[in-house]
Amino acid sequence: MTDNPDAKIATADALTLLLHNQHAICAAIEEVTKWLSESGVASVAANATAAMETLDSNAQAITDAIMRLRQL
């Protein structure tokens, strides 16, 4: 990556927006998962839960990258 501070700020800002989108997607999947569980479709709900775990894991990595960019 370039040493241009403006580019690092822009990258961190873009990652922050993507992280917000990721949180919104996770919230939507969580609502669908709840509905699936209540509807007796446990296997599909389990798959949705696994997807949320992946989103959570990736969200932490994105957060870490944002923090590194903002500290530079």
N, CA, C, O and CB atoms as a CASP TS submission, in Angstrom:
PFRMAT TS
TARGET T0000
AUTHOR 0000-0000-0000
METHOD Language model
MODEL 1
PARENT N/A
ATOM      1  N   MET     1       0.842  -1.174   0.000  1.00  0.00           N
ATOM      2  CA  MET     1       0.000   0.000   0.000  1.00  0.00           C
ATOM      3  C   MET     1       0.887   1.236   0.000  1.00  0.00           C
ATOM      4  O   MET     1       1.997   1.226   0.532  1.00  0.00           O
ATOM      5  CB  MET     1      -0.957  -0.002   1.213  1.00  0.00           C
ATOM      6  N   THR     2       0.393   2.259  -0.585  1.00  0.00           N
ATOM      7  CA  THR     2       1.117   3.520  -0.660  1.00  0.00           C
ATOM      8  C   THR     2       1.277   4.145   0.725  1.00  0.00           C
ATOM      9  O   THR     2       0.526   3.834   1.650  1.00  0.00           O
ATOM     10  CB  THR     2       0.396   4.489  -1.599  1.00  0.00           C
ATOM     11  N   ASP     3       2.253   5.021   0.853  1.00  0.00           N
ATOM     12  CA  ASP     3       2.454   5.738   2.113  1.00  0.00           C
ATOM     13  C   ASP     3       1.611   7.001   2.181  1.00  0.00           C
ATOM     14  O   ASP     3       1.753   7.791   3.114  1.00  0.00           O
ATOM     15  CB  ASP     3       3.924   6.089   2.293  1.00  0.00           C
ATOM     16  N   ASN     4       0.747   7.196   1.216  1.00  0.00           N
ATOM     17  CA  ASN     4      -0.117   8.371   1.160  1.00  0.00           C
ATOM     18  C   ASN     4      -1.157   8.302   2.280  1.00  0.00           C
ATOM     19  O   ASN     4      -1.999   7.404   2.288  1.00  0.00           O
ATOM     20  CB  ASN     4      -0.811   8.478  -0.225  1.00  0.00           C
ATOM     21  N   PRO     5      -1.101   9.255   3.234  1.00  0.00           N
ATOM     22  CA  PRO     5      -2.055   9.218   4.354  1.00  0.00           C
ATOM     23  C   PRO     5      -3.508   9.346   3.897  1.00  0.00           C
ATOM     24  O   PRO     5      -4.402   8.756   4.504  1.00  0.00           O
ATOM     25  CB  PRO     5      -1.737  10.329   5.340  1.00  0.00           C
ATOM     26  N   ASP     6      -3.746  10.109   2.838  1.00  0.00           N
ATOM     27  CA  ASP     6      -5.121  10.257   2.341  1.00  0.00           C
ATOM     28  C   ASP     6      -5.660   8.932   1.819  1.00  0.00           C
ATOM     29  O   ASP     6      -6.837   8.617   1.993  1.00  0.00           O
ATOM     30  CB  ASP     6      -5.182  11.321   1.233  1.00  0.00           C
ATOM     31  N   ALA     7      -4.792   8.165   1.180  1.00  0.00           N
ATOM     32  CA  ALA     7      -5.212   6.858   0.669  1.00  0.00           C
ATOM     33  C   ALA     7      -5.528   5.911   1.820  1.00  0.00           C
ATOM     34  O   ALA     7      -6.468   5.121   1.736  1.00  0.00           O
ATOM     35  CB  ALA     7      -4.121   6.252  -0.236  1.00  0.00           C
ATOM     36  N   LYS     8      -4.747   5.987   2.893  1.00  0.00           N
ATOM     37  CA  LYS     8      -4.999   5.130   4.054  1.00  0.00           C
ATOM     38  C   LYS     8      -6.313   5.512   4.739  1.00  0.00           C
ATOM     39  O   LYS     8      -7.070   4.644   5.172  1.00  0.00           O
ATOM     40  CB  LYS     8      -3.832   5.224   5.055  1.00  0.00           C
ATOM     41  N   ILE     9      -6.571   6.803   4.831  1.00  0.00           N
ATOM     42  CA  ILE     9      -7.830   7.265   5.424  1.00  0.00           C
ATOM     43  C   ILE     9      -9.007   6.817   4.559  1.00  0.00           C
ATOM     44  O   ILE     9     -10.013   6.330   5.076  1.00  0.00           O
ATOM     45  CB  ILE     9      -7.831   8.811   5.584  1.00  0.00           C
ATOM     46  N   ALA    10      -8.882   6.980   3.256  1.00  0.00           N
ATOM     47  CA  ALA    10      -9.957   6.566   2.350  1.00  0.00           C
ATOM     48  C   ALA    10     -10.196   5.061   2.435  1.00  0.00           C
ATOM     49  O   ALA    10     -11.340   4.607   2.404  1.00  0.00           O
ATOM     50  CB  ALA    10      -9.623   6.965   0.904  1.00  0.00           C
ATOM     51  N   THR    11      -9.126   4.298   2.542  1.00  0.00           N
ATOM     52  CA  THR    11      -9.258   2.850   2.663  1.00  0.00           C
ATOM     53  C   THR    11      -9.944   2.481   3.970  1.00  0.00           C
ATOM     54  O   THR    11     -10.834   1.630   3.991  1.00  0.00           O
ATOM     55  CB  THR    11      -7.886   2.174   2.575  1.00  0.00           C
ATOM     56  N   ALA    12      -9.532   3.117   5.054  1.00  0.00           N
ATOM     57  CA  ALA    12     -10.149   2.845   6.353  1.00  0.00           C
ATOM     58  C   ALA    12     -11.626   3.238   6.338  1.00  0.00           C
ATOM     59  O   ALA    12     -12.464   2.526   6.891  1.00  0.00           O
ATOM     60  CB  ALA    12      -9.406   3.602   7.474  1.00  0.00           C
ATOM     61  N   ASP    13     -11.943   4.363   5.711  1.00  0.00           N
ATOM     62  CA  ASP    13     -13.342   4.792   5.617  1.00  0.00           C
ATOM     63  C   ASP    13     -14.180   3.799   4.817  1.00  0.00           C
ATOM     64  O   ASP    13     -15.309   3.486   5.196  1.00  0.00           O
ATOM     65  CB  ASP    13     -13.428   6.179   4.977  1.00  0.00           C
ATOM     66  N   ALA    14     -13.624   3.305   3.708  1.00  0.00           N
ATOM     67  CA  ALA    14     -14.347   2.325   2.883  1.00  0.00           C
ATOM     68  C   ALA    14     -14.540   1.019   3.655  1.00  0.00           C
ATOM     69  O   ALA    14     -15.616   0.422   3.610  1.00  0.00           O
ATOM     70  CB  ALA    14     -13.584   2.057   1.557  1.00  0.00           C
ATOM     71  N   LEU    15     -13.507   0.580   4.355  1.00  0.00           N
ATOM     72  CA  LEU    15     -13.636  -0.636   5.161  1.00  0.00           C
ATOM     73  C   LEU    15     -14.665  -0.457   6.270  1.00  0.00           C
ATOM     74  O   LEU    15     -15.389  -1.397   6.601  1.00  0.00           O
ATOM     75  CB  LEU    15     -12.284  -1.023   5.761  1.00  0.00           C
ATOM     76  N   THR    16     -14.735   0.726   6.841  1.00  0.00           N
ATOM     77  CA  THR    16     -15.717   0.997   7.884  1.00  0.00           C
ATOM     78  C   THR    16     -17.135   0.863   7.332  1.00  0.00           C
ATOM     79  O   THR    16     -18.005   0.280   7.979  1.00  0.00           O
ATOM     80  CB  THR    16     -15.501   2.401   8.474  1.00  0.00           C
ATOM     81  N   LEU    17     -17.365   1.401   6.144  1.00  0.00           N
ATOM     82  CA  LEU    17     -18.689   1.263   5.519  1.00  0.00           C
ATOM     83  C   LEU    17     -19.014  -0.203   5.225  1.00  0.00           C
ATOM     84  O   LEU    17     -20.141  -0.649   5.439  1.00  0.00           O
ATOM     85  CB  LEU    17     -18.756   2.086   4.219  1.00  0.00           C
ATOM     86  N   LEU    18     -18.028  -0.942   4.737  1.00  0.00           N
ATOM     87  CA  LEU    18     -18.242  -2.367   4.487  1.00  0.00           C
ATOM     88  C   LEU    18     -18.536  -3.107   5.785  1.00  0.00           C
ATOM     89  O   LEU    18     -19.365  -4.017   5.809  1.00  0.00           O
ATOM     90  CB  LEU    18     -17.019  -2.981   3.795  1.00  0.00           C
ATOM     91  N   LEU    19     -17.867  -2.724   6.856  1.00  0.00           N
ATOM     92  CA  LEU    19     -18.117  -3.348   8.151  1.00  0.00           C
ATOM     93  C   LEU    19     -19.544  -3.068   8.624  1.00  0.00           C
ATOM     94  O   LEU    19     -20.204  -3.954   9.167  1.00  0.00           O
ATOM     95  CB  LEU    19     -17.104  -2.845   9.189  1.00  0.00           C
ATOM     96  N   HIS    20     -20.016  -1.842   8.420  1.00  0.00           N
ATOM     97  CA  HIS    20     -21.402  -1.516   8.783  1.00  0.00           C
ATOM     98  C   HIS    20     -22.385  -2.370   7.971  1.00  0.00           C
ATOM     99  O   HIS    20     -23.381  -2.860   8.503  1.00  0.00           O
ATOM    100  CB  HIS    20     -21.684  -0.007   8.552  1.00  0.00           C
ATOM    101  N   ASN    21     -22.093  -2.539   6.685  1.00  0.00           N
ATOM    102  CA  ASN    21     -22.937  -3.398   5.850  1.00  0.00           C
ATOM    103  C   ASN    21     -22.907  -4.832   6.359  1.00  0.00           C
ATOM    104  O   ASN    21     -23.935  -5.508   6.387  1.00  0.00           O
ATOM    105  CB  ASN    21     -22.479  -3.348   4.380  1.00  0.00           C
ATOM    106  N   GLN    22     -21.741  -5.288   6.757  1.00  0.00           N
ATOM    107  CA  GLN    22     -21.609  -6.652   7.253  1.00  0.00           C
ATOM    108  C   GLN    22     -22.445  -6.849   8.516  1.00  0.00           C
ATOM    109  O   GLN    22     -23.089  -7.884   8.682  1.00  0.00           O
ATOM    110  CB  GLN    22     -20.134  -6.983   7.531  1.00  0.00           C
ATOM    111  N   HIS    23     -22.433  -5.857   9.404  1.00  0.00           N
ATOM    112  CA  HIS    23     -23.249  -5.941  10.619  1.00  0.00           C
ATOM    113  C   HIS    23     -24.739  -5.979  10.273  1.00  0.00           C
ATOM    114  O   HIS    23     -25.505  -6.712  10.899  1.00  0.00           O
ATOM    115  CB  HIS    23     -22.951  -4.747  11.551  1.00  0.00           C
ATOM    116  N   ALA    24     -25.143  -5.197   9.287  1.00  0.00           N
ATOM    117  CA  ALA    24     -26.549  -5.188   8.875  1.00  0.00           C
ATOM    118  C   ALA    24     -26.956  -6.534   8.276  1.00  0.00           C
ATOM    119  O   ALA    24     -28.043  -7.038   8.559  1.00  0.00           O
ATOM    120  CB  ALA    24     -26.801  -4.063   7.859  1.00  0.00           C
ATOM    121  N   ILE    25     -26.098  -7.104   7.464  1.00  0.00           N
ATOM    122  CA  ILE    25     -26.372  -8.420   6.877  1.00  0.00           C
ATOM    123  C   ILE    25     -26.482  -9.470   7.982  1.00  0.00           C
ATOM    124  O   ILE    25     -27.373 -10.320   7.951  1.00  0.00           O
ATOM    125  CB  ILE    25     -25.261  -8.815   5.864  1.00  0.00           C
ATOM    126  N   CYS    26     -25.587  -9.408   8.944  1.00  0.00           N
ATOM    127  CA  CYS    26     -25.619 -10.365  10.052  1.00  0.00           C
ATOM    128  C   CYS    26     -26.923 -10.230  10.837  1.00  0.00           C
ATOM    129  O   CYS    26     -27.517 -11.235  11.229  1.00  0.00           O
ATOM    130  CB  CYS    26     -24.408 -10.154  10.986  1.00  0.00           C
ATOM    131  N   ALA    27     -27.362  -9.015  11.064  1.00  0.00           N
ATOM    132  CA  ALA    27     -28.622  -8.801  11.787  1.00  0.00           C
ATOM    133  C   ALA    27     -29.799  -9.382  11.009  1.00  0.00           C
ATOM    134  O   ALA    27     -30.704  -9.973  11.596  1.00  0.00           O
ATOM    135  CB  ALA    27     -28.848  -7.297  12.046  1.00  0.00           C
ATOM    136  N   ALA    28     -29.785  -9.215   9.701  1.00  0.00           N
ATOM    137  CA  ALA    28     -30.864  -9.772   8.879  1.00  0.00           C
ATOM    138  C   ALA    28     -30.840 -11.295   8.911  1.00  0.00           C
ATOM    139  O   ALA    28     -31.886 -11.933   9.033  1.00  0.00           O
ATOM    140  CB  ALA    28     -30.750  -9.274   7.428  1.00  0.00           C
ATOM    141  N   ILE    29     -29.653 -11.876   8.802  1.00  0.00           N
ATOM    142  CA  ILE    29     -29.553 -13.340   8.870  1.00  0.00           C
ATOM    143  C   ILE    29     -30.009 -13.842  10.237  1.00  0.00           C
ATOM    144  O   ILE    29     -30.636 -14.896  10.338  1.00  0.00           O
ATOM    145  CB  ILE    29     -28.104 -13.802   8.587  1.00  0.00           C
ATOM    146  N   GLU    30     -29.696 -13.094  11.276  1.00  0.00           N
ATOM    147  CA  GLU    30     -30.115 -13.483  12.617  1.00  0.00           C
ATOM    148  C   GLU    30     -31.647 -13.527  12.720  1.00  0.00           C
ATOM    149  O   GLU    30     -32.205 -14.445  13.321  1.00  0.00           O
ATOM    150  CB  GLU    30     -29.535 -12.508  13.659  1.00  0.00           C
ATOM    151  N   GLU    31     -32.308 -12.549  12.142  1.00  0.00           N
ATOM    152  CA  GLU    31     -33.776 -12.541  12.158  1.00  0.00           C
ATOM    153  C   GLU    31     -34.343 -13.736  11.387  1.00  0.00           C
ATOM    154  O   GLU    31     -35.288 -14.381  11.840  1.00  0.00           O
ATOM    155  CB  GLU    31     -34.310 -11.225  11.560  1.00  0.00           C
ATOM    156  N   VAL    32     -33.764 -14.024  10.228  1.00  0.00           N
ATOM    157  CA  VAL    32     -34.219 -15.164   9.423  1.00  0.00           C
ATOM    158  C   VAL    32     -33.950 -16.466  10.170  1.00  0.00           C
ATOM    159  O   VAL    32     -34.774 -17.380  10.140  1.00  0.00           O
ATOM    160  CB  VAL    32     -33.517 -15.180   8.038  1.00  0.00           C
ATOM    161  N   THR    33     -32.806 -16.554  10.839  1.00  0.00           N
ATOM    162  CA  THR    33     -32.462 -17.747  11.608  1.00  0.00           C
ATOM    163  C   THR    33     -33.478 -17.982  12.716  1.00  0.00           C
ATOM    164  O   THR    33     -33.921 -19.110  12.934  1.00  0.00           O
ATOM    165  CB  THR    33     -31.053 -17.620  12.199  1.00  0.00           C
ATOM    166  N   LYS    34     -33.839 -16.929  13.403  1.00  0.00           N
ATOM    167  CA  LYS    34     -34.845 -17.049  14.465  1.00  0.00           C
ATOM    168  C   LYS    34     -36.162 -17.566  13.891  1.00  0.00           C
ATOM    169  O   LYS    34     -36.790 -18.458  14.461  1.00  0.00           O
ATOM    170  CB  LYS    34     -35.064 -15.686  15.169  1.00  0.00           C
ATOM    171  N   TRP    35     -36.568 -17.006  12.774  1.00  0.00           N
ATOM    172  CA  TRP    35     -37.819 -17.432  12.141  1.00  0.00           C
ATOM    173  C   TRP    35     -37.730 -18.897  11.704  1.00  0.00           C
ATOM    174  O   TRP    35     -38.683 -19.657  11.877  1.00  0.00           O
ATOM    175  CB  TRP    35     -38.146 -16.530  10.927  1.00  0.00           C
ATOM    176  N   LEU    36     -36.585 -19.289  11.138  1.00  0.00           N
ATOM    177  CA  LEU    36     -36.411 -20.676  10.705  1.00  0.00           C
ATOM    178  C   LEU    36     -36.479 -21.625  11.893  1.00  0.00           C
ATOM    179  O   LEU    36     -37.110 -22.679  11.814  1.00  0.00           O
ATOM    180  CB  LEU    36     -35.077 -20.848   9.968  1.00  0.00           C
ATOM    181  N   SER    37     -35.836 -21.257  12.985  1.00  0.00           N
ATOM    182  CA  SER    37     -35.863 -22.101  14.183  1.00  0.00           C
ATOM    183  C   SER    37     -37.280 -22.266  14.708  1.00  0.00           C
ATOM    184  O   SER    37     -37.692 -23.365  15.081  1.00  0.00           O
ATOM    185  CB  SER    37     -34.968 -21.511  15.274  1.00  0.00           C
ATOM    186  N   GLU    38     -38.015 -21.176  14.733  1.00  0.00           N
ATOM    187  CA  GLU    38     -39.388 -21.219  15.221  1.00  0.00           C
ATOM    188  C   GLU    38     -40.317 -21.969  14.269  1.00  0.00           C
ATOM    189  O   GLU    38     -41.375 -22.452  14.673  1.00  0.00           O
ATOM    190  CB  GLU    38     -39.903 -19.811  15.435  1.00  0.00           C
ATOM    191  N   SER    39     -39.913 -22.063  13.007  1.00  0.00           N
ATOM    192  CA  SER    39     -40.718 -22.749  11.999  1.00  0.00           C
ATOM    193  C   SER    39     -40.357 -24.221  11.867  1.00  0.00           C
ATOM    194  O   SER    39     -40.923 -24.932  11.037  1.00  0.00           O
ATOM    195  CB  SER    39     -40.559 -22.070  10.662  1.00  0.00           C
ATOM    196  N   GLY    40     -39.416 -24.676  12.684  1.00  0.00           N
ATOM    197  CA  GLY    40     -39.066 -26.086  12.673  1.00  0.00           C
ATOM    198  C   GLY    40     -38.088 -26.494  11.599  1.00  0.00           C
ATOM    199  O   GLY    40     -38.000 -27.677  11.269  1.00  0.00           O
ATOM    200  N   VAL    41     -37.356 -25.559  11.046  1.00  0.00           N
ATOM    201  CA  VAL    41     -36.379 -25.882  10.009  1.00  0.00           C
ATOM    202  C   VAL    41     -34.973 -25.738  10.613  1.00  0.00           C
ATOM    203  O   VAL    41     -34.190 -24.871  10.226  1.00  0.00           O
ATOM    204  CB  VAL    41     -36.556 -24.949   8.746  1.00  0.00           C
ATOM    205  N   ALA    42     -34.696 -26.605  11.557  1.00  0.00           N
ATOM    206  CA  ALA    42     -33.468 -26.496  12.348  1.00  0.00           C
ATOM    207  C   ALA    42     -32.202 -26.638  11.507  1.00  0.00           C
ATOM    208  O   ALA    42     -31.210 -25.960  11.773  1.00  0.00           O
ATOM    209  CB  ALA    42     -33.467 -27.542  13.435  1.00  0.00           C
ATOM    210  N   SER    43     -32.220 -27.502  10.501  1.00  0.00           N
ATOM    211  CA  SER    43     -30.996 -27.709   9.706  1.00  0.00           C
ATOM    212  C   SER    43     -30.635 -26.447   8.928  1.00  0.00           C
ATOM    213  O   SER    43     -29.459 -26.103   8.806  1.00  0.00           O
ATOM    214  CB  SER    43     -31.175 -28.896   8.732  1.00  0.00           C
ATOM    215  N   VAL    44     -31.642 -25.763   8.405  1.00  0.00           N
ATOM    216  CA  VAL    44     -31.374 -24.523   7.674  1.00  0.00           C
ATOM    217  C   VAL    44     -30.948 -23.434   8.655  1.00  0.00           C
ATOM    218  O   VAL    44     -30.069 -22.627   8.354  1.00  0.00           O
ATOM    219  CB  VAL    44     -32.625 -24.074   6.866  1.00  0.00           C
ATOM    220  N   ALA    45     -31.572 -23.417   9.819  1.00  0.00           N
ATOM    221  CA  ALA    45     -31.195 -22.443  10.840  1.00  0.00           C
ATOM    222  C   ALA    45     -29.745 -22.653  11.263  1.00  0.00           C
ATOM    223  O   ALA    45     -29.025 -21.684  11.505  1.00  0.00           O
ATOM    224  CB  ALA    45     -32.130 -22.546  12.060  1.00  0.00           C
ATOM    225  N   ALA    46     -29.313 -23.901  11.353  1.00  0.00           N
ATOM    226  CA  ALA    46     -27.927 -24.190  11.714  1.00  0.00           C
ATOM    227  C   ALA    46     -26.967 -23.664  10.652  1.00  0.00           C
ATOM    228  O   ALA    46     -25.904 -23.138  10.983  1.00  0.00           O
ATOM    229  CB  ALA    46     -27.727 -25.699  11.907  1.00  0.00           C
ATOM    230  N   ASN    47     -27.330 -23.801   9.390  1.00  0.00           N
ATOM    231  CA  ASN    47     -26.498 -23.265   8.310  1.00  0.00           C
ATOM    232  C   ASN    47     -26.421 -21.742   8.391  1.00  0.00           C
ATOM    233  O   ASN    47     -25.360 -21.157   8.174  1.00  0.00           O
ATOM    234  CB  ASN    47     -27.050 -23.696   6.938  1.00  0.00           C
ATOM    235  N   ALA    48     -27.532 -21.113   8.698  1.00  0.00           N
ATOM    236  CA  ALA    48     -27.551 -19.658   8.832  1.00  0.00           C
ATOM    237  C   ALA    48     -26.689 -19.220  10.013  1.00  0.00           C
ATOM    238  O   ALA    48     -26.006 -18.199   9.942  1.00  0.00           O
ATOM    239  CB  ALA    48     -28.995 -19.150   9.006  1.00  0.00           C
ATOM    240  N   THR    49     -26.722 -19.985  11.087  1.00  0.00           N
ATOM    241  CA  THR    49     -25.889 -19.677  12.249  1.00  0.00           C
ATOM    242  C   THR    49     -24.414 -19.772  11.883  1.00  0.00           C
ATOM    243  O   THR    49     -23.614 -18.938  12.307  1.00  0.00           O
ATOM    244  CB  THR    49     -26.212 -20.628  13.418  1.00  0.00           C
ATOM    245  N   ALA    50     -24.057 -20.764  11.111  1.00  0.00           N
ATOM    246  CA  ALA    50     -22.667 -20.901  10.659  1.00  0.00           C
ATOM    247  C   ALA    50     -22.261 -19.702   9.798  1.00  0.00           C
ATOM    248  O   ALA    50     -21.132 -19.221   9.892  1.00  0.00           O
ATOM    249  CB  ALA    50     -22.482 -22.217   9.864  1.00  0.00           C
ATOM    250  N   ALA    51     -23.174 -19.227   8.972  1.00  0.00           N
ATOM    251  CA  ALA    51     -22.886 -18.045   8.155  1.00  0.00           C
ATOM    252  C   ALA    51     -22.656 -16.820   9.034  1.00  0.00           C
ATOM    253  O   ALA    51     -21.769 -16.013   8.758  1.00  0.00           O
ATOM    254  CB  ALA    51     -24.036 -17.778   7.169  1.00  0.00           C
ATOM    255  N   MET    52     -23.453 -16.682  10.090  1.00  0.00           N
ATOM    256  CA  MET    52     -23.274 -15.556  11.011  1.00  0.00           C
ATOM    257  C   MET    52     -21.925 -15.643  11.719  1.00  0.00           C
ATOM    258  O   MET    52     -21.278 -14.621  11.945  1.00  0.00           O
ATOM    259  CB  MET    52     -24.412 -15.520  12.047  1.00  0.00           C
ATOM    260  N   GLU    53     -21.500 -16.842  12.067  1.00  0.00           N
ATOM    261  CA  GLU    53     -20.198 -17.008  12.714  1.00  0.00           C
ATOM    262  C   GLU    53     -19.073 -16.562  11.782  1.00  0.00           C
ATOM    263  O   GLU    53     -18.107 -15.941  12.225  1.00  0.00           O
ATOM    264  CB  GLU    53     -19.989 -18.474  13.139  1.00  0.00           C
ATOM    265  N   THR    54     -19.198 -16.874  10.504  1.00  0.00           N
ATOM    266  CA  THR    54     -18.205 -16.432   9.523  1.00  0.00           C
ATOM    267  C   THR    54     -18.206 -14.914   9.414  1.00  0.00           C
ATOM    268  O   THR    54     -17.144 -14.293   9.372  1.00  0.00           O
ATOM    269  CB  THR    54     -18.482 -17.065   8.146  1.00  0.00           C
ATOM    270  N   LEU    55     -19.397 -14.313   9.367  1.00  0.00           N
ATOM    271  CA  LEU    55     -19.484 -12.851   9.313  1.00  0.00           C
ATOM    272  C   LEU    55     -18.839 -12.221  10.541  1.00  0.00           C
ATOM    273  O   LEU    55     -18.122 -11.227  10.425  1.00  0.00           O
ATOM    274  CB  LEU    55     -20.946 -12.404   9.200  1.00  0.00           C
ATOM    275  N   ASP    56     -19.090 -12.790  11.709  1.00  0.00           N
ATOM    276  CA  ASP    56     -18.501 -12.265  12.941  1.00  0.00           C
ATOM    277  C   ASP    56     -16.979 -12.357  12.913  1.00  0.00           C
ATOM    278  O   ASP    56     -16.282 -11.413  13.285  1.00  0.00           O
ATOM    279  CB  ASP    56     -19.045 -13.019  14.153  1.00  0.00           C
ATOM    280  N   SER    57     -16.481 -13.491  12.472  1.00  0.00           N
ATOM    281  CA  SER    57     -15.033 -13.684  12.401  1.00  0.00           C
ATOM    282  C   SER    57     -14.404 -12.688  11.429  1.00  0.00           C
ATOM    283  O   SER    57     -13.384 -12.071  11.736  1.00  0.00           O
ATOM    284  CB  SER    57     -14.701 -15.127  11.975  1.00  0.00           C
ATOM    285  N   ASN    58     -15.005 -12.537  10.281  1.00  0.00           N
ATOM    286  CA  ASN    58     -14.480 -11.597   9.290  1.00  0.00           C
ATOM    287  C   ASN    58     -14.626 -10.160   9.760  1.00  0.00           C
ATOM    288  O   ASN    58     -13.775  -9.323   9.458  1.00  0.00           O
ATOM    289  CB  ASN    58     -15.192 -11.780   7.953  1.00  0.00           C
ATOM    290  N   ALA    59     -15.683  -9.861  10.488  1.00  0.00           N
ATOM    291  CA  ALA    59     -15.873  -8.501  11.004  1.00  0.00           C
ATOM    292  C   ALA    59     -14.732  -8.130  11.940  1.00  0.00           C
ATOM    293  O   ALA    59     -14.261  -6.993  11.928  1.00  0.00           O
ATOM    294  CB  ALA    59     -17.228  -8.377  11.737  1.00  0.00           C
ATOM    295  N   GLN    60     -14.291  -9.074  12.742  1.00  0.00           N
ATOM    296  CA  GLN    60     -13.171  -8.785  13.645  1.00  0.00           C
ATOM    297  C   GLN    60     -11.904  -8.502  12.856  1.00  0.00           C
ATOM    298  O   GLN    60     -11.153  -7.589  13.201  1.00  0.00           O
ATOM    299  CB  GLN    60     -12.939  -9.954  14.614  1.00  0.00           C
ATOM    300  N   ALA    61     -11.658  -9.263  11.815  1.00  0.00           N
ATOM    301  CA  ALA    61     -10.463  -9.036  10.990  1.00  0.00           C
ATOM    302  C   ALA    61     -10.539  -7.680  10.295  1.00  0.00           C
ATOM    303  O   ALA    61      -9.531  -6.981  10.191  1.00  0.00           O
ATOM    304  CB  ALA    61     -10.303 -10.162   9.943  1.00  0.00           C
ATOM    305  N   ILE    62     -11.710  -7.307   9.824  1.00  0.00           N
ATOM    306  CA  ILE    62     -11.881  -6.001   9.181  1.00  0.00           C
ATOM    307  C   ILE    62     -11.661  -4.890  10.208  1.00  0.00           C
ATOM    308  O   ILE    62     -10.998  -3.894   9.918  1.00  0.00           O
ATOM    309  CB  ILE    62     -13.296  -5.881   8.539  1.00  0.00           C
ATOM    310  N   THR    63     -12.213  -5.062  11.397  1.00  0.00           N
ATOM    311  CA  THR    63     -12.024  -4.073  12.463  1.00  0.00           C
ATOM    312  C   THR    63     -10.542  -3.896  12.787  1.00  0.00           C
ATOM    313  O   THR    63     -10.065  -2.773  12.947  1.00  0.00           O
ATOM    314  CB  THR    63     -12.796  -4.491  13.728  1.00  0.00           C
ATOM    315  N   ASP    64      -9.827  -4.998  12.881  1.00  0.00           N
ATOM    316  CA  ASP    64      -8.392  -4.938  13.158  1.00  0.00           C
ATOM    317  C   ASP    64      -7.651  -4.183  12.054  1.00  0.00           C
ATOM    318  O   ASP    64      -6.762  -3.380  12.338  1.00  0.00           O
ATOM    319  CB  ASP    64      -7.817  -6.355  13.305  1.00  0.00           C
ATOM    320  N   ALA    65      -8.015  -4.438  10.801  1.00  0.00           N
ATOM    321  CA  ALA    65      -7.376  -3.750   9.678  1.00  0.00           C
ATOM    322  C   ALA    65      -7.679  -2.253   9.709  1.00  0.00           C
ATOM    323  O   ALA    65      -6.800  -1.433   9.443  1.00  0.00           O
ATOM    324  CB  ALA    65      -7.842  -4.356   8.343  1.00  0.00           C
ATOM    325  N   ILE    66      -8.905  -1.903  10.030  1.00  0.00           N
ATOM    326  CA  ILE    66      -9.276  -0.492  10.127  1.00  0.00           C
ATOM    327  C   ILE    66      -8.441   0.192  11.207  1.00  0.00           C
ATOM    328  O   ILE    66      -7.931   1.294  11.005  1.00  0.00           O
ATOM    329  CB  ILE    66     -10.787  -0.342  10.432  1.00  0.00           C
ATOM    330  N   MET    67      -8.309  -0.467  12.345  1.00  0.00           N
ATOM    331  CA  MET    67      -7.545   0.123  13.449  1.00  0.00           C
ATOM    332  C   MET    67      -6.075   0.311  13.064  1.00  0.00           C
ATOM    333  O   MET    67      -5.467   1.329  13.393  1.00  0.00           O
ATOM    334  CB  MET    67      -7.652  -0.760  14.705  1.00  0.00           C
ATOM    335  N   ARG    68      -5.511  -0.679  12.365  1.00  0.00           N
ATOM    336  CA  ARG    68      -4.113  -0.530  11.923  1.00  0.00           C
ATOM    337  C   ARG    68      -3.958   0.641  10.964  1.00  0.00           C
ATOM    338  O   ARG    68      -3.009   1.417  11.075  1.00  0.00           O
ATOM    339  CB  ARG    68      -3.620  -1.820  11.250  1.00  0.00           C
ATOM    340  N   LEU    69      -4.891   0.770  10.022  1.00  0.00           N
ATOM    341  CA  LEU    69      -4.821   1.876   9.059  1.00  0.00           C
ATOM    342  C   LEU    69      -4.961   3.229   9.749  1.00  0.00           C
ATOM    343  O   LEU    69      -4.280   4.189   9.389  1.00  0.00           O
ATOM    344  CB  LEU    69      -5.909   1.723   7.993  1.00  0.00           C
ATOM    345  N   ARG    70      -5.832   3.300  10.726  1.00  0.00           N
ATOM    346  CA  ARG    70      -6.070   4.582  11.397  1.00  0.00           C
ATOM    347  C   ARG    70      -4.914   4.962  12.331  1.00  0.00           C
ATOM    348  O   ARG    70      -4.749   6.134  12.672  1.00  0.00           O
ATOM    349  CB  ARG    70      -7.382   4.523  12.190  1.00  0.00           C
ATOM    350  N   GLN    71      -4.122   3.980  12.740  1.00  0.00           N
ATOM    351  CA  GLN    71      -2.980   4.279  13.617  1.00  0.00           C
ATOM    352  C   GLN    71      -1.742   4.716  12.847  1.00  0.00           C
ATOM    353  O   GLN    71      -0.803   5.259  13.429  1.00  0.00           O
ATOM    354  CB  GLN    71      -2.643   3.067  14.458  1.00  0.00           C
ATOM    355  N   LEU    72      -1.741   4.479  11.537  1.00  0.00           N
ATOM    356  CA  LEU    72      -0.556   4.811  10.730  1.00  0.00           C
ATOM    357  C   LEU    72      -0.481   6.288  10.428  1.00  0.00           C
ATOM    358  O   LEU    72       0.451   6.735   9.761  1.00  0.00           O
ATOM    359  CB  LEU    72      -0.559   4.028   9.428  1.00  0.00           C
TER
END
